[in-house]
Amino acid sequence: MHAQLLGKVRRNGTSKAGKAYDFTACSVSYSAFGVEGVQVSEVLVDARMIQFDALKVGDHYDFDYDSKGNLLNVFIED
């Protein structure tokens, strides 16, 4: 999915179950069939894929998913 980053927030800590988590919640916009204007969505990106500081608001990214909808990788678009 080719998308523009509109905003981001880092979430990290330990869950109530004692499991550590570290991810970035990315608000993105992208073109979608049948939508007048743009579609917006939130994408959760594991910190091991790309560092929070490497994501720049306003830049374009390619979010790569598998056939089950799991995020595989994030690529910076030029």
Backbone as CSV, one residue per row, in Angstrom:
resi,resn,N_x,N_y,N_z,CA_x,CA_y,CA_z,C_x,C_y,C_z
1,MET,0.851,-1.164,0.000,0.000,0.000,0.000,0.900,1.232,0.000
2,HIS,0.739,2.077,-0.984,1.478,3.335,-1.048,0.678,4.374,-0.260
3,ALA,1.321,5.013,0.718,0.597,5.928,1.592,1.477,7.091,2.029
4,GLN,0.809,8.179,2.413,1.498,9.341,2.967,1.296,9.332,4.478
5,LEU,2.373,9.558,5.217,2.309,9.580,6.674,1.755,10.928,7.138
6,LEU,0.625,10.883,7.846,-0.024,12.096,8.343,0.353,12.402,9.790
7,GLY,0.643,11.355,10.560,0.987,11.523,11.965,1.516,10.213,12.526
8,LYS,2.157,10.291,13.693,2.730,9.087,14.301,2.803,9.263,15.805
9,VAL,2.748,8.127,16.520,2.914,8.127,17.966,3.578,6.806,18.347
10,ARG,4.554,6.888,19.241,5.261,5.680,19.676,4.585,5.121,20.912
11,ARG,4.373,3.817,20.907,3.789,3.110,22.047,4.769,2.027,22.480
12,ASN,5.229,2.098,23.712,6.120,1.058,24.230,5.912,0.899,25.724
13,GLY,6.226,-0.287,26.194,6.055,-0.581,27.607,5.863,-2.067,27.821
14,THR,5.141,-2.395,28.885,4.861,-3.783,29.229,3.359,-3.934,29.427
15,SER,2.792,-4.961,28.799,1.354,-5.208,28.912,1.007,-5.736,30.304
16,LYS,-0.292,-5.791,30.610,-0.739,-6.337,31.897,-0.339,-7.801,32.043
17,ALA,-0.185,-8.480,30.886,0.228,-9.887,30.895,1.741,-10.038,31.045
18,GLY,2.466,-8.909,31.102,3.909,-8.948,31.296,4.721,-9.026,30.013
19,LYS,4.068,-8.854,28.855,4.780,-8.904,27.575,5.219,-7.501,27.158
20,ALA,6.478,-7.390,26.756,7.004,-6.098,26.284,6.461,-5.797,24.898
21,TYR,6.188,-4.510,24.623,5.766,-4.077,23.296,6.453,-2.764,22.942
22,ASP,6.665,-2.568,21.644,7.298,-1.349,21.137,6.900,-1.219,19.668
23,PHE,6.015,-0.265,19.374,5.565,-0.063,18.006,5.217,1.403,17.778
24,THR,5.069,1.767,16.519,4.645,3.107,16.136,3.282,3.011,15.479
25,ALA,2.324,3.776,15.986,1.009,3.871,15.370,1.082,5.004,14.339
26,CYS,0.941,4.652,13.067,1.062,5.610,11.971,-0.311,5.925,11.385
27,SER,-0.670,7.188,11.333,-1.880,7.616,10.635,-1.464,7.925,9.206
28,VAL,-2.125,7.257,8.238,-1.733,7.390,6.835,-2.948,7.677,5.958
29,SER,-2.687,8.245,4.776,-3.731,8.437,3.768,-3.263,7.796,2.470
30,TYR,-4.231,7.265,1.709,-3.906,6.582,0.464,-5.117,6.589,-0.453
31,SER,-4.881,6.360,-1.734,-5.964,6.284,-2.714,-6.644,4.932,-2.603
32,ALA,-7.961,4.920,-2.749,-8.711,3.669,-2.701,-9.820,3.716,-3.744
33,PHE,-10.055,2.591,-4.392,-11.093,2.501,-5.414,-12.461,2.843,-4.802
34,GLY,-13.189,3.709,-5.478,-14.524,4.078,-5.034,-14.576,5.183,-4.005
35,VAL,-13.419,5.678,-3.591,-13.373,6.736,-2.580,-13.081,8.063,-3.272
36,GLU,-13.936,9.043,-3.028,-13.682,10.384,-3.548,-12.760,11.069,-2.545
37,GLY,-11.588,11.477,-2.984,-10.573,12.009,-2.085,-9.606,10.898,-1.707
38,VAL,-9.290,10.789,-0.421,-8.364,9.746,0.036,-8.965,8.976,1.203
39,GLN,-8.506,7.759,1.370,-8.865,6.904,2.509,-7.823,7.133,3.591
40,VAL,-8.227,7.086,4.858,-7.263,7.204,5.955,-7.335,5.951,6.824
41,SER,-6.211,5.609,7.429,-6.129,4.394,8.227,-4.998,4.531,9.235
42,GLU,-4.995,3.630,10.215,-3.901,3.550,11.165,-3.145,2.249,10.917
43,VAL,-1.833,2.348,10.803,-0.976,1.185,10.582,-0.052,1.062,11.790
44,LEU,-0.014,-0.132,12.386,0.867,-0.377,13.526,2.158,-1.001,13.017
45,VAL,3.287,-0.311,13.257,4.584,-0.732,12.737,5.500,-1.111,13.900
46,ASP,5.940,-2.354,13.917,6.856,-2.840,14.949,8.158,-2.042,14.883
47,ALA,8.703,-1.674,16.038,9.926,-0.870,16.103,11.122,-1.579,15.474
48,ARG,11.066,-2.917,15.350,12.168,-3.650,14.714,12.174,-3.471,13.200
49,MET,11.049,-3.018,12.613,10.984,-2.802,11.167,11.608,-1.471,10.763
50,ILE,11.249,-0.431,11.491,11.769,0.909,11.193,11.684,1.739,12.472
51,GLN,12.718,2.499,12.742,12.777,3.314,13.953,11.792,4.481,13.877
52,PHE,11.271,4.885,15.026,10.315,5.991,15.120,10.863,7.251,14.450
53,ASP,12.116,7.590,14.739,12.710,8.822,14.199,12.940,8.771,12.699
54,ALA,12.983,7.572,12.104,13.178,7.443,10.662,11.894,7.736,9.886
55,LEU,10.746,7.668,10.548,9.466,7.973,9.909,9.236,9.479,9.957
56,LYS,9.078,10.090,8.801,8.912,11.543,8.705,7.501,11.876,8.238
57,VAL,6.801,12.677,9.025,5.457,13.110,8.669,5.509,13.862,7.338
58,GLY,4.603,13.500,6.431,4.544,14.116,5.112,5.222,13.292,4.035
59,ASP,6.121,12.367,4.429,6.794,11.517,3.449,5.881,10.377,3.011
60,HIS,6.258,9.742,1.904,5.487,8.640,1.334,6.192,7.314,1.616
61,TYR,5.387,6.291,1.945,5.909,4.975,2.303,5.115,3.895,1.584
62,ASP,5.751,2.743,1.418,5.085,1.570,0.872,5.004,0.546,1.994
63,PHE,3.784,0.239,2.442,3.551,-0.745,3.486,3.263,-2.071,2.791
64,ASP,4.120,-3.053,3.025,4.051,-4.348,2.343,3.366,-5.373,3.254
65,TYR,2.270,-5.975,2.755,1.479,-6.937,3.522,1.529,-8.314,2.874
66,ASP,1.331,-9.364,3.686,1.197,-10.709,3.125,-0.280,-10.963,2.799
67,SER,-0.590,-12.156,2.306,-1.954,-12.467,1.876,-2.948,-12.517,3.037
68,LYS,-2.460,-12.593,4.265,-3.339,-12.613,5.439,-3.507,-11.238,6.069
69,GLY,-2.874,-10.213,5.483,-2.994,-8.862,5.994,-1.981,-8.486,7.053
70,ASN,-0.974,-9.322,7.263,0.081,-9.008,8.232,1.124,-8.096,7.592
71,LEU,1.540,-7.070,8.314,2.558,-6.153,7.811,3.906,-6.866,7.770
72,LEU,4.535,-6.863,6.593,5.823,-7.526,6.417,6.994,-6.565,6.495
73,ASN,6.828,-5.353,5.919,7.928,-4.406,5.876,7.404,-3.023,5.508
74,VAL,8.232,-2.016,5.750,7.936,-0.641,5.390,9.096,-0.117,4.563
75,PHE,8.774,0.438,3.397,9.807,0.988,2.510,9.578,2.481,2.338
76,ILE,10.660,3.252,2.385,10.587,4.692,2.155,10.543,4.918,0.651
77,GLU,9.580,5.731,0.198,9.434,6.032,-1.229,10.105,7.380,-1.523
78,ASP,10.708,7.466,-2.700,11.334,8.740,-3.120,10.357,9.575,-3.887
